[in-house]
Amino acid sequence: MTRKKTRPRTQAELDAYIAARPRPVRNTYEGMYPLHEDLELSDEQVQIVQDYLQAVNFHLPGAAAHDFLVVRWARYTGFQFLQEHLEAYAIGLRCTHPGMEDQHTFIRMSWGQLMGDPEAIRLPVNEPVLASDMMTLARYRDTRTGPSQTGVDAYAAAPDGPVANSLPDSVPNSIPEPVPGADFDLKLLNGALDDVLEQHLTGKGREINSWWNPALNWGVALAGRYPRLKYFESQGRLDEKALAALHSFEARAARADTALQELGLASPASVAESALKQAEQAESGKFSRRHRIRNPQSVTESRPEKPSGNE
């Protein structure tokens, strides 16, 4: 039996919950020099945050400023100097309003504010975004904080789809059962293509700040979701609805071939050919995965000096 998850309802319960877990470790890299470090808030600093929430009426729709608990571990974000003020901290907040306990957000405050300086810089108040809103798959979910179905249930066949077992034994069944998750695979593929086309329309090309996300999402979808569908197609396991949707996506991608080339992105045609060849090798026992180094040395680590010719 699975126990129902109990969420902290008071500041003391949240403090105990956080204290029982290891502190997060910030990944730094060579040449990165943060002005401040992450810090654990004292009782006085927690009160400063709570007072500030009230002062600026920080709240989620349907909740109020007093409905938040404060996560004591404040993360320094000022090192992101292209987007953040050098004094900026992000303080995690957990909502306790009934029905909204799974909604977590944060507020930006300056180092001086957290130190209790009445003359400290006040940063522009951020929107009360949820971490789940920032996830790549957020737009495909049916609730704001995540999918209502997860695990095996998330890939259950549509109840109104064709089901082979519903036919009498005497009737030959030529209608394949719906492939679990095929509709979601196609949503991701079309969504990734939408992003690529939008990027191309901006005229920014491979400008890294705008190109990276659509390029990455396209690559992931094309490397995972698309080969899966092409394999099921080759095995005759896609129903008419999924097959039509797959061919519609491929036609869209074919029309966008110029945009894909200009953005340096792969086309579905070449990926499909490679994926089907790999599947054939795997089923015949001729495919072996390439060896990968599990723990490569960081490029920032110093390398041993080469011995001189005198040694």
KOLMILO-404750 format. One line per 10 residues: number of its first residue (from 1); for each residue x, z, y of C-alpha. Coordinates in Angstrom, 3 decimals, always signed. Example, Ala and Ser with C-alpha at 12.3 -4.5 7.8 and 13.67 -1.06 7.14 Angstrom:
2
1 = +12.300 +7.800 -4.500  +13.670 +7.140 -1.060;
//
This chain:
311
1 = +0.000 +0.000 +0.000  +1.326 -0.936 +3.433  +1.127 +1.735 +6.104  -0.348 +0.781 +9.441  +2.311 +0.609 +12.133  +2.044 +3.537 +14.547  +3.102 +2.735 +18.089  +4.464 +5.368 +20.506  +1.725 +6.734 +22.741  +3.739 +9.088 +24.944;
11 = +7.099 +8.930 +26.695  +8.464 +11.584 +24.316  +7.409 +9.552 +21.268  +9.030 +6.407 +22.668  +12.216 +8.336 +23.512  +12.421 +9.575 +19.911  +11.751 +6.072 +18.589  +14.540 +4.561 +20.716  +16.968 +7.431 +20.030  +16.703 +6.850 +16.287;
21 = +17.983 +3.301 +16.642  +21.465 +1.979 +17.391  +22.174 +0.987 +20.954  +22.302 -2.780 +21.530  +25.739 -4.309 +21.943  +26.243 -6.858 +24.671  +28.122 -9.964 +23.647  +30.739 -10.731 +26.262  +33.185 -13.570 +26.341  +36.566 -14.265 +27.837;
31 = +36.399 -14.404 +31.623  +33.139 -12.434 +31.902  +33.443 -9.302 +34.041  +30.124 -7.444 +34.534  +29.855 -5.433 +37.738  +27.905 -2.710 +35.892  +27.272 -1.675 +32.303  +24.048 -1.046 +30.433  +22.957 +2.540 +30.912  +20.732 +5.169 +29.355;
41 = +18.223 +6.496 +31.857  +17.928 +10.219 +32.538  +14.578 +11.964 +32.989  +14.988 +11.603 +36.761  +15.663 +7.865 +36.423  +12.642 +7.383 +34.154  +10.551 +9.031 +36.876  +12.117 +6.709 +39.474  +10.996 +3.720 +37.401  +7.486 +5.123 +36.934;
51 = +7.159 +5.825 +40.651  +8.322 +2.299 +41.446  +5.735 +0.807 +39.075  +3.052 +2.662 +41.015  +4.512 +1.673 +44.400  +4.453 -2.059 +43.649  +1.334 -1.899 +41.417  +3.191 -3.509 +38.522  +0.746 -4.155 +35.686  -0.432 -6.552 +33.029;
61 = -3.876 -8.165 +33.369  -6.360 -5.608 +32.054  -3.954 -2.659 +32.335  -2.626 -0.491 +35.157  +0.785 +0.685 +36.361  +0.331 +4.096 +34.743  -0.229 +2.501 +31.309  +3.489 +1.852 +30.758  +6.129 +3.831 +28.890  +9.741 +3.318 +29.986;
71 = +12.444 +2.235 +27.541  +15.427 +4.418 +28.461  +18.049 +1.789 +27.658  +18.351 -0.336 +30.837  +20.056 -3.695 +30.433  +22.361 -4.996 +33.151  +21.472 -8.602 +33.988  +23.540 -9.124 +37.141  +26.276 -10.915 +35.211  +23.893 -13.901 +35.118;
81 = +24.996 -14.543 +38.670  +23.509 -18.023 +38.916  +20.005 -16.627 +38.499  +20.229 -12.873 +39.107  +21.338 -10.548 +41.859  +24.642 -8.866 +41.044  +22.947 -5.437 +41.160  +20.060 -6.389 +38.841  +18.909 -4.333 +35.861  +16.016 -5.026 +33.487;
91 = +14.060 -1.975 +32.368  +11.844 -2.412 +29.312  +8.211 -1.317 +29.493  +5.695 -0.744 +26.712  +1.992 -0.908 +27.383  -0.250 +1.860 +26.028  -3.599 +0.488 +27.184  -5.988 +0.346 +24.179  -5.790 -3.057 +22.544  -2.585 -3.964 +24.414;
101 = -0.095 -1.757 +22.600  +1.816 -4.762 +21.276  +2.478 -6.139 +24.754  +5.987 -5.355 +26.021  +7.410 -6.456 +29.349  +10.102 -5.403 +31.849  +10.694 -4.829 +35.544  +13.777 -5.706 +37.594  +15.383 -2.962 +39.659  +18.723 -2.654 +41.405;
111 = +21.552 -0.348 +40.423  +21.112 +1.562 +43.680  +17.437 +2.185 +42.970  +18.239 +3.628 +39.560  +20.908 +5.818 +41.173  +18.247 +7.264 +43.504  +19.565 +5.712 +46.722  +16.607 +5.509 +49.175  +18.367 +2.706 +51.066  +19.070 +0.662 +47.936;
121 = +18.358 -3.042 +47.671  +14.878 -3.823 +46.379  +14.781 -6.980 +44.299  +11.793 -9.327 +44.344  +9.233 -7.984 +41.873  +9.128 -10.161 +38.776  +5.978 -11.304 +37.054  +4.992 -9.073 +34.103  +5.994 -11.621 +31.481  +5.987 -10.754 +27.806;
131 = +8.965 -11.334 +25.562  +6.635 -13.290 +23.272  +5.832 -15.665 +26.154  +9.494 -16.685 +26.236  +9.635 -17.661 +22.566  +9.997 -21.338 +21.731  +6.872 -21.289 +19.554  +4.718 -19.335 +22.021  +2.627 -22.349 +23.028  +1.662 -23.004 +19.404;
141 = +0.409 -19.473 +18.691  -3.230 -18.475 +18.734  -2.638 -15.084 +20.397  -0.367 -14.145 +23.291  +1.855 -11.834 +21.251  +2.210 -13.989 +18.169  +0.327 -15.801 +15.406  -2.707 -14.031 +13.956  -1.541 -15.066 +10.479  +2.010 -14.735 +9.230;
151 = +3.859 -15.145 +5.975  +2.063 -16.927 +3.139  -1.291 -16.751 +4.944  +0.103 -18.816 +7.809  +0.619 -21.722 +5.416  -2.722 -21.499 +3.637  -4.451 -24.834 +3.230  -7.318 -25.549 +5.587  -10.559 -24.336 +3.990  -12.365 -27.568 +4.865;
161 = -9.658 -29.821 +3.429  -9.928 -31.731 +0.142  -9.358 -29.469 -2.847  -8.525 -31.133 -6.131  -9.692 -28.231 -8.295  -13.228 -28.495 -6.929  -13.790 -31.777 -8.790  -15.213 -31.835 -12.326  -12.646 -32.361 -15.082  -14.264 -35.695 -15.959;
171 = -13.668 -37.101 -12.461  -10.150 -38.431 -11.835  -8.652 -36.762 -8.790  -6.733 -39.094 -6.474  -7.043 -36.920 -3.357  -3.984 -34.703 -2.906  -4.369 -31.089 -1.879  -3.339 -30.472 +1.741  +0.356 -29.660 +2.035  +0.608 -26.113 +3.443;
181 = +1.893 -26.145 +7.012  +1.834 -29.919 +7.481  -0.439 -29.677 +10.513  +1.894 -27.151 +12.134  +4.939 -29.300 +11.344  +3.279 -32.174 +13.188  +2.398 -29.957 +16.166  +6.053 -28.976 +16.506  +7.281 -32.557 +16.172  +4.863 -33.902 +18.768;
191 = +5.568 -30.967 +21.087  +9.306 -31.557 +20.843  +8.788 -35.257 +21.568  +6.636 -34.366 +24.590  +9.497 -32.280 +25.963  +12.021 -35.075 +25.413  +9.816 -37.606 +27.203  +9.230 -35.184 +30.068  +12.987 -34.680 +30.410  +13.530 -38.425 +30.467;
201 = +10.932 -38.862 +33.211  +12.739 -36.376 +35.463  +15.714 -38.728 +35.615  +18.120 -35.829 +35.065  +19.453 -37.327 +31.855  +21.844 -34.969 +30.064  +22.123 -32.483 +32.920  +22.854 -29.448 +30.788  +20.519 -26.911 +32.429  +17.421 -29.058 +31.861;
211 = +18.504 -31.171 +28.876  +19.686 -28.458 +26.505  +16.339 -26.919 +25.442  +14.441 -30.142 +24.743  +17.482 -31.584 +22.965  +17.874 -28.486 +20.805  +14.158 -28.255 +19.938  +14.050 -31.952 +19.086  +17.078 -31.624 +16.831  +15.690 -28.595 +15.006;
221 = +12.274 -30.186 +14.463  +13.781 -33.448 +13.329  +16.247 -31.777 +10.972  +13.713 -29.462 +9.309  +10.055 -30.305 +9.835  +10.313 -34.084 +9.680  +12.308 -34.422 +6.418  +9.827 -32.055 +4.782  +6.905 -34.310 +5.707  +8.754 -37.478 +4.688;
231 = +9.488 -35.970 +1.293  +5.845 -35.085 +0.706  +4.872 -38.567 +1.859  +7.270 -40.125 -0.658  +5.683 -38.021 -3.408  +2.139 -39.038 -2.423  +1.243 -35.469 -1.515  +0.000 -35.945 +2.053  -3.751 -36.300 +2.515  -5.178 -39.056 +4.711;
241 = -5.378 -36.868 +7.817  -1.758 -35.689 +7.598  -0.520 -39.170 +6.707  -2.264 -40.719 +9.707  -0.892 -38.013 +11.997  +2.641 -38.534 +10.660  +2.467 -42.282 +11.219  +1.086 -41.692 +14.722  +4.065 -39.451 +15.521  +6.485 -42.051 +14.168;
251 = +4.865 -44.758 +16.297  +5.224 -42.558 +19.391  +8.872 -41.891 +18.566  +9.528 -45.595 +18.038  +8.106 -46.373 +21.488  +10.362 -43.646 +22.909  +13.507 -45.040 +21.284  +15.035 -46.031 +24.623  +14.573 -42.510 +25.983  +16.070 -41.006 +22.826;
261 = +19.142 -43.233 +23.093  +19.669 -42.481 +26.778  +19.452 -38.747 +26.090  +21.818 -39.013 +23.118  +19.205 -37.866 +20.593  +18.625 -38.921 +17.006  +15.749 -41.181 +16.002  +13.336 -40.268 +13.174  +14.109 -43.483 +11.264  +17.738 -42.594 +10.564;
271 = +16.847 -38.989 +9.767  +14.158 -40.014 +7.266  +16.488 -42.326 +5.373  +19.158 -39.644 +5.071  +16.671 -36.922 +4.092  +15.069 -38.957 +1.320  +18.471 -39.909 -0.078  +19.471 -36.230 -0.079  +16.208 -35.238 -1.803  +16.788 -37.860 -4.499;
281 = +20.293 -36.549 -5.123  +19.046 -32.962 -5.270  +16.343 -33.781 -7.823  +18.838 -35.667 -9.975  +21.345 -32.825 -9.781  +23.919 -34.917 -7.937  +23.698 -33.181 -4.577  +26.102 -30.387 -3.657  +26.123 -28.581 -0.339  +29.204 -28.905 +1.808;
291 = +31.446 -25.889 +1.930  +31.070 -23.963 +5.183  +33.404 -21.326 +6.577  +31.323 -18.171 +6.834  +33.412 -16.248 +9.350  +35.370 -18.666 +11.513  +37.793 -17.172 +14.001  +36.506 -16.999 +17.551  +38.046 -19.601 +19.843  +38.724 -16.834 +22.365;
301 = +40.850 -14.827 +19.968  +44.584 -15.200 +20.397  +46.198 -17.372 +17.784  +49.495 -16.420 +16.142  +52.499 -17.929 +17.799  +54.313 -20.629 +15.906  +57.788 -19.574 +14.741  +60.595 -21.133 +16.697  +63.153 -23.352 +15.070  +65.825 -20.600 +15.355;
311 = +63.995 -18.291 +12.980;
//
